[in-house]
Amino acid sequence: MGTRAAAWLAWSVCALSLILISLGLLFLVLNRSHPVAPAFEFAFRSVVIMASCSSVGVLLASRRPAHPIGWLFGALGLLSGVHLFSGEYAVYALVVEGGSMPGGRVAAWITCWLWVPINALLAFVALLFPDGKLPSPRWRPLAWLNGAMAVAGSLAAAFLPGPTPWIGAVDNPFGAEGLGAAKDPIDGTLEVLSYGVFGLAGVVSLFFRFRRAGRAEREQIKWFAYAGAILLLGAVLLYAGPESIRMAWIRQVGFALWFVGFVGLPVAIGIAILRYRLYEIDIIINRTLVYGSLTVAMAIVFEAIDATLHYFLVTIAHVHSLPGSIIAALVVGALFDPVRHRIQRFVNRYLYPGEAGAPGRPEGAGPP
């Protein structure tokens, strides 16, 4: 395919994805204005996937048409647009309008199985990054299994009875009652394969690539790993642990990191493939480690001092706790620079071993 034809096709797919997302958001607004309409719980993630993957996908596919990851991102954006539109339209047609609008049952049915190929495409992105090829011929069976799982899993999920995924109030309109006993095992198997086995295989493939890679390819993989680590940390803070110990601010931080990681992953892949400012990843990692650690340390110090002074001022002296917060803030401000320098030296020692003071780089200079 020529560059011009590839660009036309990539922009057409991106435009179609944008139309579907816009229609989905329109129905989302209509549904939210109705008091009994259930929420389509995948709506926000569909918008995030479409916006990030479609924008990066059209850029890669139009500039590097022979590279498959651009087209994979375009397909991810398109499927996410279909997912959002189908979910919100199903709610509007079947619940808000009581089934009087056409196509509502088909839309609900699509949301039952579309998540399977979306996850399979994400696994292919990890397997083919950064050069568009598998790490070695030995990985071909895994790639074929991922594709087979996408097809077979979609067919199985399409006819499982019971509530539609992410729309609990709507049942699968084409669910086969005879599969009722097999629903939980099939669902569990698909989730383990989609979220666990093939996703983990993609991460392992990057590890093997990194061990054999040259300098440029290592920098490409670092971009992917950086965004993936932020996404993983956000997911852990957002979802892991018992509900009883999840403080509100931890979940808010987790959501922010998850969002940044989910948007940043396609962007990091785009930077790596196009090799745009490729070698700046070391500086970004250094800054993240330093200021992330500094933020956590300062938060712990502030909370400890504030809690201690709050106890003495309110419980013993019976005065307002505001002075305690002010004192804690002043102490943290005084400690900021010394602690930052200590953390910077620690990070430099382990991130750049053997490079005399090595962080001429972290202090602003680019990589050699």
C-alpha positions as CSV (number, residue, x, y, z in Angstrom):
1,M,0.0,0.0,0.0
2,G,1.3,3.4,-0.9
3,T,1.9,6.2,1.6
4,R,-1.0,8.3,0.2
5,A,-3.5,5.4,0.3
6,A,-2.3,4.4,3.8
7,A,-2.8,7.9,5.0
8,W,-6.3,8.1,3.5
9,L,-7.3,4.8,5.1
10,A,-5.8,5.7,8.5
11,W,-7.6,9.0,8.6
12,S,-10.9,7.4,7.5
13,V,-10.7,4.9,10.3
14,C,-9.9,7.7,12.8
15,A,-12.8,9.8,11.5
16,L,-15.2,6.8,11.8
17,S,-14.0,6.2,15.4
18,L,-14.5,9.8,16.2
19,I,-18.1,9.7,14.8
20,L,-18.9,6.6,16.8
21,I,-17.5,8.1,20.0
22,S,-19.4,11.3,19.5
23,L,-22.7,9.4,19.0
24,G,-21.9,7.3,22.0
25,L,-21.3,10.4,24.1
26,L,-24.6,11.9,22.9
27,F,-26.5,8.8,24.0
28,L,-24.6,8.9,27.3
29,V,-25.9,12.4,28.0
30,L,-29.4,11.3,27.1
31,N,-29.1,8.3,29.4
32,R,-27.7,10.3,32.3
33,S,-30.8,12.6,32.1
34,H,-33.1,9.6,32.7
35,P,-33.4,8.5,36.3
36,V,-33.8,4.8,35.7
37,A,-31.1,4.3,33.0
38,P,-28.2,2.0,34.2
39,A,-24.7,3.2,33.6
40,F,-22.5,1.6,30.8
41,E,-19.5,1.1,33.1
42,F,-17.0,0.8,30.2
43,A,-17.9,4.2,28.8
44,F,-15.0,6.2,30.2
45,R,-12.4,3.6,29.3
46,S,-13.7,3.4,25.8
47,V,-13.3,7.2,25.4
48,V,-9.7,7.0,26.8
49,I,-8.7,4.1,24.5
50,M,-10.3,5.7,21.4
51,A,-8.7,9.1,22.0
52,S,-5.2,7.8,22.7
53,C,-5.0,4.9,20.4
54,S,-6.7,6.5,17.4
55,S,-4.6,9.7,17.5
56,V,-1.3,7.7,17.8
57,G,-2.5,5.1,15.3
58,V,-3.3,7.5,12.5
59,L,0.1,9.2,13.0
60,L,2.0,5.9,12.8
61,A,-0.1,4.3,10.0
62,S,0.2,7.4,7.8
63,R,3.9,7.8,8.4
64,R,5.0,4.2,8.8
65,P,2.3,2.2,6.8
66,A,4.4,-1.0,6.8
67,H,4.5,-1.1,10.7
68,P,1.6,-3.1,12.1
69,I,1.3,-1.3,15.4
70,G,-0.2,1.8,13.8
71,W,-3.0,-0.3,12.3
72,L,-3.5,-2.2,15.6
73,F,-4.0,1.1,17.3
74,G,-6.4,2.3,14.6
75,A,-8.4,-1.0,15.1
76,L,-8.4,-0.5,18.9
77,G,-9.7,3.0,18.5
78,L,-12.4,1.8,16.1
79,L,-13.5,-1.1,18.3
80,S,-13.6,1.2,21.3
81,G,-15.8,3.6,19.4
82,V,-18.1,0.7,18.5
83,H,-18.1,-0.5,22.1
84,L,-19.1,2.9,23.5
85,F,-21.8,3.5,20.9
86,S,-23.2,0.0,21.3
87,G,-23.3,0.2,25.1
88,E,-24.9,3.6,25.4
89,Y,-27.3,3.0,22.5
90,A,-28.4,-0.4,24.1
91,V,-29.2,1.4,27.3
92,Y,-31.2,4.1,25.5
93,A,-33.1,1.8,23.2
94,L,-33.9,-1.0,25.7
95,V,-34.3,0.9,29.0
96,V,-35.0,4.6,28.3
97,E,-37.2,3.9,25.3
98,G,-38.5,0.6,26.5
99,G,-37.3,-1.4,23.5
100,S,-39.2,0.7,20.9
101,M,-36.1,1.7,19.0
102,P,-34.6,-0.6,16.4
103,G,-31.2,-2.3,16.9
104,G,-31.1,-2.1,20.7
105,R,-30.8,-5.9,21.1
106,V,-28.0,-6.1,18.6
107,A,-26.2,-3.3,20.3
108,A,-26.5,-5.0,23.7
109,W,-25.2,-8.3,22.1
110,I,-22.2,-6.5,20.6
111,T,-21.1,-5.3,24.1
112,C,-21.2,-8.9,25.4
113,W,-18.2,-10.0,23.3
114,L,-16.4,-7.0,21.9
115,W,-14.1,-6.8,24.9
116,V,-12.4,-10.0,23.9
117,P,-10.9,-8.8,20.6
118,I,-9.9,-5.5,22.2
119,N,-7.8,-7.3,24.8
120,A,-6.3,-9.6,22.1
121,L,-5.2,-6.5,20.1
122,L,-3.5,-5.0,23.1
123,A,-1.6,-8.3,23.6
124,F,-0.5,-8.2,19.9
125,V,0.8,-4.6,20.5
126,A,3.1,-5.9,23.3
127,L,4.2,-8.9,21.3
128,L,5.1,-6.9,18.2
129,F,6.6,-3.8,19.8
130,P,8.9,-2.1,18.8
131,D,9.9,-3.4,15.4
132,G,6.5,-4.9,14.3
133,K,7.9,-8.5,14.4
134,L,7.7,-11.2,17.0
135,P,10.8,-11.6,19.2
136,S,11.6,-14.9,17.4
137,P,9.9,-17.7,15.4
138,R,9.3,-19.5,18.7
139,W,6.7,-16.9,19.6
140,R,4.5,-17.7,16.6
141,P,2.4,-20.4,18.4
142,L,1.6,-17.9,21.1
143,A,0.5,-15.3,18.5
144,W,-1.7,-17.9,16.8
145,L,-3.2,-18.9,20.2
146,N,-3.9,-15.2,20.9
147,G,-5.7,-14.9,17.6
148,A,-7.6,-18.1,18.1
149,M,-8.6,-17.0,21.6
150,A,-10.0,-13.8,20.1
151,V,-12.2,-15.6,17.7
152,A,-13.3,-18.5,19.9
153,G,-13.6,-16.3,22.9
154,S,-15.8,-13.8,21.1
155,L,-18.1,-16.6,19.9
156,A,-18.3,-18.0,23.3
157,A,-19.0,-14.7,25.0
158,A,-21.5,-13.8,22.4
159,F,-23.9,-16.5,23.4
160,L,-23.4,-16.7,27.2
161,P,-26.7,-16.0,29.0
162,G,-27.2,-13.6,31.8
163,P,-26.5,-9.9,32.3
164,T,-24.6,-8.0,29.6
165,P,-21.0,-7.0,30.8
166,W,-20.9,-3.5,32.1
167,I,-24.7,-3.1,31.8
168,G,-26.1,-5.3,34.6
169,A,-29.7,-4.4,34.0
170,V,-29.7,-5.7,30.4
171,D,-29.4,-9.4,29.7
172,N,-27.7,-10.8,26.6
173,P,-30.6,-10.9,24.1
174,F,-29.1,-13.8,22.2
175,G,-27.8,-15.8,25.2
176,A,-28.3,-19.6,25.0
177,E,-29.9,-20.9,28.2
178,G,-28.2,-24.2,27.6
179,L,-24.8,-22.5,28.4
180,G,-26.0,-21.3,31.8
181,A,-24.0,-23.9,33.7
182,A,-20.9,-23.1,31.7
183,K,-21.1,-19.4,32.0
184,D,-18.9,-18.9,35.1
185,P,-16.1,-21.2,33.9
186,I,-16.1,-19.7,30.4
187,D,-16.1,-16.2,31.7
188,G,-13.3,-17.0,34.2
189,T,-11.2,-18.7,31.5
190,L,-11.6,-15.8,29.1
191,E,-10.6,-13.2,31.8
192,V,-7.6,-15.3,32.8
193,L,-6.4,-15.6,29.2
194,S,-7.2,-12.0,28.2
195,Y,-6.0,-10.2,31.3
196,G,-3.4,-12.6,32.5
197,V,-1.8,-15.2,30.2
198,F,-1.5,-13.2,27.0
199,G,-0.9,-9.9,28.7
200,L,1.9,-11.4,30.8
201,A,3.3,-13.1,27.6
202,G,3.6,-9.7,26.0
203,V,5.5,-8.3,29.0
204,V,7.8,-11.4,29.0
205,S,8.5,-10.9,25.3
206,L,9.7,-7.4,26.0
207,F,12.0,-8.7,28.7
208,F,13.6,-11.1,26.2
209,R,13.8,-8.4,23.6
210,F,15.6,-6.1,26.1
211,R,18.2,-8.7,27.0
212,R,19.2,-9.0,23.3
213,A,18.5,-5.5,22.2
214,G,21.0,-2.8,21.0
215,R,21.1,0.6,22.5
216,A,18.3,2.2,20.4
217,E,15.9,-0.7,20.9
218,R,16.6,-0.7,24.7
219,E,15.5,3.0,24.8
220,Q,12.4,2.1,22.8
221,I,11.5,-0.6,25.3
222,K,12.1,1.8,28.2
223,W,9.4,4.2,26.9
224,F,6.9,1.3,26.9
225,A,8.0,0.1,30.3
226,Y,7.8,3.6,31.8
227,A,4.2,4.2,30.7
228,G,3.3,0.6,31.6
229,A,4.7,1.0,35.1
230,I,2.6,4.1,35.7
231,L,-0.5,2.3,34.5
232,L,0.2,-0.7,36.7
233,L,0.9,1.5,39.8
234,G,-2.3,3.4,39.2
235,A,-4.3,0.2,38.8
236,V,-2.8,-1.2,42.1
237,L,-3.7,2.0,44.0
238,L,-7.2,2.1,42.4
239,Y,-8.3,-1.5,42.7
240,A,-6.0,-3.5,45.0
241,G,-6.5,-4.0,48.7
242,P,-9.7,-4.3,50.8
243,E,-12.3,-1.6,50.5
244,S,-11.9,-0.8,54.2
245,I,-8.3,0.5,53.8
246,R,-8.8,2.5,50.6
247,M,-8.5,6.1,51.6
248,A,-10.2,8.6,49.3
249,W,-6.9,10.3,48.3
250,I,-5.2,7.0,47.5
251,R,-7.9,6.1,45.1
252,Q,-7.8,9.6,43.5
253,V,-4.0,9.3,43.1
254,G,-4.5,5.8,41.7
255,F,-7.1,7.0,39.2
256,A,-4.8,9.9,38.1
257,L,-1.9,7.5,37.5
258,W,-4.1,5.0,35.8
259,F,-5.4,7.7,33.4
260,V,-1.9,9.1,32.7
261,G,-0.6,5.6,32.1
262,F,-3.4,4.5,29.8
263,V,-3.1,7.7,27.7
264,G,0.7,7.6,28.0
265,L,1.2,4.1,26.8
266,P,0.2,4.7,23.1
267,V,2.0,8.0,23.2
268,A,5.2,6.3,24.5
269,I,4.9,3.6,21.8
270,G,4.5,6.3,19.2
271,I,7.6,8.2,20.4
272,A,9.6,4.9,20.5
273,I,8.6,3.8,16.9
274,L,9.1,7.3,15.4
275,R,12.2,7.7,17.5
276,Y,11.2,11.3,18.4
277,R,13.4,12.5,21.3
278,L,14.0,8.8,22.0
279,Y,17.0,9.2,24.4
280,E,15.2,11.6,26.8
281,I,13.6,8.7,28.6
282,D,16.5,8.3,31.0
283,I,16.0,11.9,32.2
284,I,12.2,11.4,32.5
285,I,12.7,8.2,34.5
286,N,15.3,9.9,36.8
287,R,12.9,12.9,37.4
288,T,10.0,10.5,38.1
289,L,12.0,8.5,40.6
290,V,13.4,11.5,42.4
291,Y,10.2,13.6,42.6
292,G,7.9,10.6,43.1
293,S,10.0,9.4,46.1
294,L,10.3,13.0,47.4
295,T,6.5,13.5,47.2
296,V,5.9,10.3,49.2
297,A,8.5,11.1,51.8
298,M,7.2,14.6,52.3
299,A,3.6,13.4,52.6
300,I,4.7,10.8,55.2
301,V,6.6,13.5,57.2
302,F,3.7,16.0,57.0
303,E,1.1,13.4,58.1
304,A,3.3,12.2,61.0
305,I,4.1,15.8,62.3
306,D,0.5,17.0,61.8
307,A,-1.0,13.9,63.5
308,T,1.4,14.3,66.5
309,L,0.8,18.0,66.9
310,H,-2.9,17.5,66.4
311,Y,-2.9,15.0,69.3
312,F,-1.0,17.3,71.7
313,L,-2.8,20.5,70.7
314,V,-6.4,19.2,70.6
315,T,-6.4,16.3,73.0
316,I,-4.1,17.7,75.7
317,A,-4.0,21.5,75.3
318,H,-7.5,21.7,73.9
319,V,-6.7,24.3,71.2
320,H,-7.4,24.3,67.5
321,S,-5.3,22.0,65.3
322,L,-4.5,24.7,62.7
323,P,-1.1,25.6,64.3
324,G,-0.1,22.0,64.0
325,S,-0.8,22.0,60.2
326,I,1.2,25.2,59.8
327,I,4.2,23.9,61.8
328,A,4.1,20.6,59.8
329,A,4.1,22.6,56.5
330,L,7.0,24.7,57.6
331,V,9.1,21.6,58.7
332,V,8.3,19.9,55.4
333,G,9.3,23.0,53.5
334,A,12.6,23.2,55.4
335,L,13.4,19.5,54.7
336,F,12.4,19.6,51.0
337,D,15.8,20.6,49.5
338,P,18.1,18.4,51.7
339,V,15.8,15.4,51.2
340,R,15.7,16.0,47.4
341,H,19.5,16.0,47.2
342,R,19.8,12.8,49.2
343,I,17.2,11.1,47.0
344,Q,18.9,12.4,43.8
345,R,22.2,11.0,44.9
346,F,20.6,7.6,45.7
347,V,18.8,7.4,42.4
348,N,22.0,8.5,40.5
349,R,24.1,5.8,42.3
350,Y,21.8,3.0,41.1
351,L,20.5,4.4,37.8
352,Y,23.8,5.4,36.5
353,P,26.4,3.1,38.1
354,G,30.0,3.9,37.3
355,E,29.3,7.3,35.8
356,A,31.1,9.8,37.9
357,G,28.6,11.7,39.7
358,A,26.4,10.8,36.8
359,P,24.0,13.1,36.9
360,G,25.2,15.8,35.1
361,R,22.4,14.2,33.1
362,P,19.7,14.3,35.7
363,E,20.5,17.9,36.4
364,G,19.5,18.9,33.0
365,A,22.0,17.6,30.4
366,G,20.7,15.2,27.8
367,P,22.1,11.7,27.3
368,P,25.3,11.3,25.4
